[in-house]
Amino acid sequence: MRRSLCAGTALAAGLVLCLAAPSVAAQSRRTTAQFVPGLRQPVELVVDRWGVPHIYARNTDDLFLAQGFNAARDRLFQIDLWRRRGLGELSAVFGPAYVEQDKATRMFLYRGDMDREWASYGPGAKQAATRFTEGINAYVRWLARNPERTPPEFRRLGYEPALWRPEDVVRIRSHGISKNVYSEVLRSLVVCAGGVKASEALWRLEPERPTVVPEGLDPCAVPMDVLHIYELATRGVVFENGALRPAPADITGSEGSNSWAISPGRTATGRAILAGDPHRALTAPSLRYVAHLSAPGLDVIGAGEPALPGISMGHNGTVAFGLTIFGADQEDLYVYELDPSDPGRYRYRDGWERFRTTTERVPVAGGAPVDAELLFSRHGPVIKIDRQRNLAYAVRTTWLEPGTSPYFGSMTYMGARDFAEFSAAMSTWGGPPENQVYADTSGNIGWVPGALTPRRGGWDGLLPVPGDGRYEWDGFHDGARLPRSYNPRQGFVASANEFNLPADHPVQVGFEWDPPYRKQRIDEVLASSPRSSVEDSIRLQADQVSKPAQHIVRVLGGLASADPDTKRALNLLRSYDGVADADSPEAALFETWFSRHLAPAFRRATLPPEVADSIPFTDVRLLADALESPERWFGPGGKAVRDDLLDTTLGSAYREVAGRLGADSRLWRWGALQHTEFTSPVGANVGPFPRGGSAYTVDASSYNPATFQQSSGASFKMVLDVGRWDNSRAVNAPGQSGDPRSPHYRDLAERWRSGDYFPLLYSRDQVERHAASRITLLPQQ
């Protein structure tokens, strides 16, 4: 290994310019060295051409400190805003407009025993978080002495980055991606308006289950705005018209993912291949950060949350892992009867129980601090009090339990050496609920889910329940009882958020899962490929075949219409192959028809009229079933009802696309409507780009039907050649850096848009060959 020859001149605040010793690929590269308080031994931070930091430490304590230092170096504004929003400290720098959001956020902080919390993640977790935050703080203090290096967002918004505490890393819980309470409220609205039968048109439940109203619940007593506080607590913030504001709620976007592993017997290389692409909101910078952490006993590379230590998807030189969201139900909404003589109490069993009250002082920039009174029941944060109905509402969620800090649990599995160790770590996983797809250098593959799932005795969690003691959680299911798969005969495993529990599985996990179309397409492609390559998995991640589109257009075969625009639409769609390519005229029409015409019309035809326009999504499985079996959905004469619905919506959709893209349908392009823009809280957006795909394609693209802007998708993708690690590929758009001044802020956006990846380098030799810069972190003298 070649060492840097540091003979430069010391600069302000311990920064030193050095000349690197010549390497094979890059001679005379400049290297910086920096003194970092708290380091015990030197750490080398090598940044490759694609902005990936490779951190080489001589012990894990220094490794996590350096990871925190580097996270602040590349993503300080992002993680500082995450911390402020997550702790309820926005008002302290942005003023009184954020007091209500700060109050809401503080209600959903972890407030349990911290010793139990740290112990949940195993030995070393607290120390890792401590060192990680020490690294962040070291960089923040360095910026205080070198303000010209402060990211521009801080100057624009007029505040300074904060110092962190170790507990900040695990107390923030509002990014837990569970949110089952939304569907509980929507189901209540539908049942109130149309009875339990009407709720069958809302969401396909798996396993199949009738809607049962819990005894004591009046579904009409659940108001539409009951989740306002919950939404404030779990939203991000954006900068608009000179001020930050809470981001709008979006429950139509899919926080899904794809992941698969292929056994050596089905690959061209004779080695396992693992691929993963988590679907999240598309932001600038990305919600994921790629890093390589190397020290004696740990050598892991991949992506994780930028504000957390460790890696949640990637590999450690022996084991590779990739996650998707698992459909466990981790939330319940409780409804309480208030004591008429004392509204500070609620009915519980045979008496009245008092709400617990906590008062916290919220600092406010430009004004006096506000004392926030936070109310809690025995179940959790009280999010609404309805004085007229004499009712209160609270949320109970597993992500406020010990050991469920989102993604921090990766500290327990990222060092696993085999499937037994990995499965044992996943059996204690709290949240968010995950599928993990696994592969190792011995040629094994597997799938194992993890989730802290409440045990509900005699009720299912699909509707809110009275909080009077009849509907308590009876502890939690043993995570080791969840199913798993190891070296299946088919030679591959895959997960795409679909219902994946065996029919006879004894544990009630949840009933709301993503439609199976992405998983079906993945299985279809993998089963037809006896010798898959890394490039094949890259192509599969870009696959834009829409299985529901293929199903739905088949229904159009016998449809006749007198409307000339409907005839034109039929002529175009009857030959549609279901590929949602950005250049496809058929996809432009189909997606406009489906999202803006057919789906809303289906809701109006099947849901009570009082709520049909308030439901923001359509379960495409139910819609496709209604089109194929209209009598079952629309009664006698159902075929005529269906045909009229198709006729009307096809004509209106054709006219809309013609109005947007011109009369000549041959010139229509789906990418002229759907677009991607990586959005920044302060407007440093990247894009827009034309975009193909849909919510139901492997190359997933959930979009807002009102604007056709992509709302979520896979900004990070990886394909790992297990055992020949330098042949692995990844992309993280729009770039690794969160600083708009950096060349790595947007340099991966075009690569991502075109389906290109960069090498995810692991060996020290290859990292050195592709090094772009180097920082040597030195113990403070």
Sequence and secondary structure as in RCSB ss.txt:
>XXXX:A:sequence
MRRSLCAGTALAAGLVLCLAAPSVAAQSRRTTAQFVPGLRQPVELVVDRWGVPHIYARNTDDLFLAQGFNAARDR
LFQIDLWRRRGLGELSAVFGPAYVEQDKATRMFLYRGDMDREWASYGPGAKQAATRFTEGINAYVRWLARNPERT
PPEFRRLGYEPALWRPEDVVRIRSHGISKNVYSEVLRSLVVCAGGVKASEALWRLEPERPTVVPEGLDPCAVPMD
VLHIYELATRGVVFENGALRPAPADITGSEGSNSWAISPGRTATGRAILAGDPHRALTAPSLRYVAHLSAPGLDV
IGAGEPALPGISMGHNGTVAFGLTIFGADQEDLYVYELDPSDPGRYRYRDGWERFRTTTERVPVAGGAPVDAELL
FSRHGPVIKIDRQRNLAYAVRTTWLEPGTSPYFGSMTYMGARDFAEFSAAMSTWGGPPENQVYADTSGNIGWVPG
ALTPRRGGWDGLLPVPGDGRYEWDGFHDGARLPRSYNPRQGFVASANEFNLPADHPVQVGFEWDPPYRKQRIDEV
LASSPRSSVEDSIRLQADQVSKPAQHIVRVLGGLASADPDTKRALNLLRSYDGVADADSPEAALFETWFSRHLAP
AFRRATLPPEVADSIPFTDVRLLADALESPERWFGPGGKAVRDDLLDTTLGSAYREVAGRLGADSRLWRWGALQH
TEFTSPVGANVGPFPRGGSAYTVDASSYNPATFQQSSGASFKMVLDVGRWDNSRAVNAPGQSGDPRSPHYRDLAE
RWRSGDYFPLLYSRDQVERHAASRITLLPQQ
>XXXX:A:secstr
    B    B GGGEEEEE    SS TT EEEEEEETT SS EEEEEETTS EEEE SSHHHHHHHHHHHHHHHH
HHHHHHHHHHHHT SHHHH GGGHHHHHHHHHTS  S HHHHHHTT TTHHHHHHHHHHHHHHHHHHHHH GGGS
 HHHHHHT       TTHHHH  TT    HHHHHHHHHHHHHHH GGGGGGT   SS       TT  GGGS TT
TTHHHHHHH  EEEETTEEEE     SS   EEEEEE GGGBSSSS EEEEEE EE BSS S EEEEEEETTEEE
EEEE TTSSS SEEE SSEEEEEEE     EEEEEEEEETTEEEEEEETTEEEE EEEEEEE  TTS  EEEEEE
E SSSBEEEEETTTTEEEEEEEGGGSTT  TTTTHHHHTT  SHHHHHHHHTT  SS EEEEEEETTS EEEEEE
   EEESS  SSS EESSSSS EEEE  GGGS  EES TTSEEEESSS  S TT  S   S    SHHHHHHHHH
HHT TTB HHHHHHHHT  B HHHHHHHHGGGG   S HHHHHHHHHHTT  SB  TT HHHHHHHHHIIIIIHH
HHHHHHS TTTGGG     HHHHHHHHHSHHHHH TTHHHHHHHHHHHHHHHHHHHHHHHH S GGG  GGGT E
EEEB TTS  EEEEE    TTSSS EEE TTT BEEEE SEEEEEETT GGG EEEESS S   TTSTTSSTTHH
HHHTT  EE   SHHHHHHTEEEEEEEEE  
